[in-house]
Amino acid sequence: MAPARTTLLALLLTPTLAWAQATQPTPAQPQPSTVAGPPVTVLAEPPPPDWVPPDPASWWTDEWPKPSEAAEPLGPRRLGRGEQLTAIDNGVGPDLYRLWGLQPLQTRIIRGDEMIVEVWVRPARTVRQSVIRLYVRRDGESFVQARAGLACCEAGIARRVGFDAQLAPGWTGRIRALRDLPAWNSPRDVVVEEEGVSDAVCVDGVAYDVTLMLPGRARHLRRACDPAAIGEIADVLEVAVGAALGHEPRIDAVFNRGADYASQRQAYQALVAGGGRLKPAGVVREQPPAFEPPPEPEPATPPAAPSPPTAQSPPPAPSGDDGPSPGP
């Protein structure tokens, strides 16, 4: 009977033991370590109850800051009667100009003795490019605009930097002297031809595209790699790069060798002195057509101001027969 009583006692005590185990506190389990996330930005003060968000349409209708004079040296001009835009064919389209933050040359209107000189600098082994544009306005003021950036691999110009600045008065004469250089009448694309030397192939170096824009005509030259070819436009490069230095340190870092192109100029002079020349490269590309701009209307002459009244001389004294003689 002992085993039977033991089994019966176990059955009676099982619910009691289960209830006791369920009511006992469970030991604390170690919690996993958590890594703090980024800080949550909380407004210091909520907006006032009467705050009204701005109208989205105001972004398009409100006044917008106007560009500086250096950013728009020619201002918002419009074509006059008989005027037409100057044809530009330098390989840079209007959309590319806007990516660089510049007004397209195709839309620039210049008059009188105004001019624009533009220089593109494109190294062969890097995507870092630069562009410098010089203005001379008819009032004698001159301006420079410069941009630099990485022209690759993004839907824009990566790391683009730039500035717009007005130049000191002494730069106007230096820029105007560039319009008379004989290089503007040379072929657009050239290769160096020396006696007994075959044509060289450009695999390294820097390519320069320079454009001169005058009222009614534009000229574009491309010189790449060979120092003798670049030396033909050394005067243009020295003025353009020299005007761009000293305004933006990141632009200065691009032209870390300064604005000295004396070695390229000497190479070109030695080529000519030795009987060599710069001959057209391949098929000759004609320069864009030119036209004679209409004469500017003469300013209206303001009407002459009336002369101030002059003191009239006293009437002649009457004779003795006509009346009493004048007093002493």
C-alpha positions in Angstrom: 0.0 0.0 0.0 3.0 2.3 0.4 3.6 2.8 -3.3 -0.1 3.5 -3.9 -0.3 6.1 -1.2 2.9 7.8 -2.6 1.4 8.0 -6.0 -1.9 9.4 -4.7 0.0 12.0 -2.6 2.1 13.1 -5.7 -1.1 13.6 -7.7 -2.6 15.7 -5.0 0.5 17.9 -4.6 1.2 18.5 -8.3 -1.3 21.5 -8.7 0.0 23.1 -5.5 3.7 22.9 -6.7 2.7 24.2 -10.2 0.9 27.2 -8.6 3.9 27.9 -6.3 6.4 27.9 -9.2 4.1 30.2 -11.2 4.0 32.8 -8.4 7.7 32.9 -7.8 9.5 35.9 -9.4 11.6 35.0 -12.4 15.3 36.0 -12.3 16.2 39.2 -14.2 17.5 38.5 -17.7 20.4 40.4 -19.0 19.2 43.1 -21.4 21.1 43.5 -24.8 23.1 46.6 -25.1 21.6 49.3 -27.3 23.5 51.8 -29.5 22.3 55.3 -29.3 20.9 56.6 -32.6 21.3 60.0 -34.1 20.2 62.9 -32.0 16.6 64.0 -32.6 16.2 67.7 -33.4 13.5 69.2 -31.3 12.2 72.8 -31.9 13.1 75.0 -29.0 9.7 76.7 -29.2 6.7 75.7 -31.2 5.3 78.2 -33.7 2.8 80.6 -32.3 -0.9 79.6 -32.7 -1.5 82.4 -35.3 1.5 81.4 -37.5 0.5 80.9 -41.1 2.9 79.1 -43.5 4.0 81.1 -46.5 2.2 80.8 -49.7 4.1 78.5 -52.1 3.1 80.7 -55.0 5.1 83.6 -53.4 8.3 81.8 -54.4 7.5 82.7 -58.0 5.9 86.1 -57.5 7.9 87.8 -54.8 10.8 90.1 -55.7 14.1 88.3 -56.3 17.6 89.8 -55.7 18.9 91.3 -58.9 22.4 90.1 -60.1 25.3 92.4 -59.5 26.8 94.6 -62.2 29.8 92.3 -62.5 27.5 89.3 -63.1 25.6 91.1 -65.8 28.0 93.7 -67.2 25.9 94.3 -70.3 22.6 94.4 -68.5 19.2 93.2 -69.8 19.6 94.4 -73.4 17.2 93.8 -76.2 17.9 93.8 -79.9 17.1 97.1 -81.5 15.8 97.8 -85.0 18.1 96.3 -87.6 20.3 94.5 -85.0 21.0 90.7 -85.0 22.8 88.3 -82.7 26.4 87.5 -83.5 27.0 84.0 -84.7 29.0 81.9 -82.2 30.6 78.6 -83.2 33.1 77.6 -80.5 31.8 74.2 -79.5 30.0 75.4 -76.3 26.2 75.4 -76.5 23.9 77.6 -74.5 22.9 74.8 -72.1 26.6 74.1 -71.2 27.1 77.8 -70.5 24.2 77.7 -68.1 25.7 74.7 -66.3 28.8 76.7 -65.6 26.7 79.7 -64.4 27.4 81.9 -67.4 25.1 83.7 -69.8 25.5 82.1 -73.2 27.6 84.0 -75.7 24.9 83.2 -78.2 22.6 85.7 -76.4 25.1 88.5 -75.7 24.5 91.8 -77.4 27.5 94.1 -77.8 27.6 97.5 -79.5 30.1 100.1 -80.5 33.6 99.4 -79.4 32.6 96.8 -76.8 34.2 93.3 -76.9 34.3 89.9 -75.1 37.2 87.6 -74.8 36.7 84.0 -73.5 39.2 81.3 -72.7 38.4 77.6 -71.9 41.2 75.6 -70.3 40.9 71.8 -70.7 43.7 69.6 -69.5 44.0 66.2 -71.3 44.5 64.0 -68.2 41.9 65.4 -65.9 38.3 66.5 -65.9 39.1 69.7 -64.1 38.2 72.5 -66.5 38.2 76.3 -66.3 36.6 79.2 -68.2 37.5 82.9 -68.0 35.5 85.6 -69.7 36.5 89.3 -70.1 34.2 92.2 -70.9 35.0 95.7 -72.1 32.0 98.0 -72.0 31.5 101.1 -74.1 31.8 103.3 -71.0 35.4 102.0 -70.5 34.7 99.7 -67.6 36.1 96.1 -67.8 34.9 93.0 -65.9 36.1 89.4 -65.4 34.1 86.2 -64.8 35.8 82.9 -64.0 34.6 79.4 -63.2 36.4 76.1 -62.4 35.0 72.6 -61.7 35.0 68.9 -62.5 33.2 68.4 -65.8 32.4 64.8 -65.6 30.2 62.1 -64.1 27.4 64.2 -62.6 24.4 66.0 -63.9 26.1 69.3 -63.3 29.6 70.7 -62.8 31.0 69.1 -59.7 32.8 71.3 -57.1 32.1 74.3 -59.2 33.6 77.6 -57.9 33.6 81.0 -59.5 33.4 84.8 -59.1 32.3 87.9 -61.0 34.4 91.1 -60.5 35.1 94.5 -61.9 38.6 95.1 -63.0 40.8 98.1 -62.3 40.9 100.8 -65.0 44.3 99.7 -66.3 42.9 96.4 -67.6 40.7 98.0 -70.2 43.6 99.0 -72.4 45.2 95.6 -72.1 42.0 93.8 -73.1 41.3 96.1 -76.0 44.8 95.5 -77.4 43.9 91.8 -77.9 41.4 92.6 -80.7 44.2 93.6 -83.1 46.3 90.5 -82.7 47.2 88.8 -86.1 46.4 85.4 -84.5 42.7 85.9 -85.0 43.2 85.6 -88.7 45.0 82.3 -88.5 43.3 78.9 -89.0 40.9 77.7 -86.3 42.6 74.3 -85.7 46.3 73.9 -86.5 49.2 71.5 -86.3 52.9 72.3 -86.0 54.9 71.8 -89.2 58.7 71.8 -89.0 61.2 71.0 -91.7 62.1 67.3 -91.6 59.8 66.5 -88.7 56.5 64.6 -89.0 53.3 65.9 -87.4 53.0 65.3 -83.7 50.1 63.5 -82.0 48.7 65.2 -78.9 48.3 62.7 -76.0 49.1 65.0 -73.1 49.0 68.7 -72.2 46.4 71.4 -72.1 43.9 72.5 -74.8 42.9 76.1 -75.0 39.8 77.4 -76.8 39.8 81.2 -77.1 37.0 83.3 -78.6 36.9 87.0 -79.5 33.5 88.5 -79.9 33.0 92.0 -81.5 29.9 93.7 -82.8 29.0 91.7 -85.9 31.7 89.0 -85.8 33.3 86.4 -83.7 36.5 84.4 -84.0 37.4 81.1 -82.4 40.8 79.4 -82.1 41.8 76.1 -80.6 45.4 75.4 -79.6 46.4 72.2 -77.8 49.5 70.5 -76.4 52.3 71.8 -78.5 54.0 74.8 -76.9 54.6 76.4 -80.3 50.9 76.3 -81.1 50.0 77.6 -77.7 52.6 80.4 -78.0 50.6 82.0 -80.9 47.9 82.9 -78.4 50.2 83.6 -75.4 49.2 87.2 -75.3 45.5 86.3 -74.9 46.2 83.7 -72.2 48.4 86.0 -70.2 45.8 88.8 -70.1 42.9 86.4 -69.3 44.6 84.3 -66.6 46.2 87.4 -65.1 42.8 89.1 -64.8 41.4 86.0 -63.1 44.1 85.7 -60.4 43.8 87.2 -57.0 40.0 87.1 -56.6 39.3 83.5 -55.5 41.9 81.3 -53.8 40.4 78.1 -55.3 40.7 79.6 -58.8 44.3 80.6 -58.0 45.0 77.0 -57.0 44.0 75.9 -60.5 46.5 78.3 -62.1 49.3 77.6 -59.7 51.9 78.4 -62.3 50.6 82.0 -62.7 49.9 83.8 -65.9 53.4 83.4 -67.5 53.4 82.0 -71.0 56.8 83.3 -72.0 58.2 79.8 -72.8 55.3 79.0 -75.2 55.7 82.4 -76.9 59.5 81.7 -77.3 58.7 78.3 -78.8 56.4 79.8 -81.4 58.9 82.5 -82.3 61.6 79.9 -82.7 59.3 77.8 -84.9 58.7 80.7 -87.3 62.3 81.8 -87.2 63.4 78.2 -88.2 61.1 78.1 -91.2 58.2 76.2 -89.6 54.6 77.2 -89.4 51.2 76.4 -88.0 49.2 74.7 -90.8 45.5 73.9 -90.8 44.6 70.6 -89.1 42.6 68.4 -91.4 39.5 69.9 -92.9 39.5 73.6 -92.6 36.5 74.8 -90.5 35.3 78.2 -91.5 34.8 80.9 -88.9 31.2 81.9 -88.2 29.9 84.5 -90.7 30.2 88.2 -89.9 28.0 91.1 -90.7 28.1 94.8 -90.5 26.2 96.0 -87.5 23.9 99.0 -88.0 25.3 102.3 -86.9 24.3 103.4 -83.5 21.8 106.2 -83.4 23.3 109.5 -82.4 22.1 110.8 -79.1 19.5 113.5 -79.4 20.9 117.0 -79.1 19.2 118.7 -76.2 17.7 122.1 -77.1 20.0 125.1 -76.5 19.2 126.8 -73.2 18.0 130.4 -73.7 20.8 133.0 -73.2 20.5 135.0 -70.0 19.1 138.5 -70.5 21.7 141.2 -70.9 21.6 144.7 -69.5 20.3 147.1 -72.1 22.1 150.2 -72.8 20.4 153.4 -71.8 18.5 155.2 -74.6 20.3 158.1 -76.3 20.0 161.5 -74.8 17.5 163.7 -76.6 18.8 166.8 -78.5 18.1 170.3 -77.3 15.3 170.8 -79.8 13.3 167.7 -78.6 13.2 168.5 -74.9 15.1 169.6 -71.9 18.7 168.7 -71.7 19.8 166.1 -69.3 21.0 167.2 -65.9 24.7 167.2 -64.9 
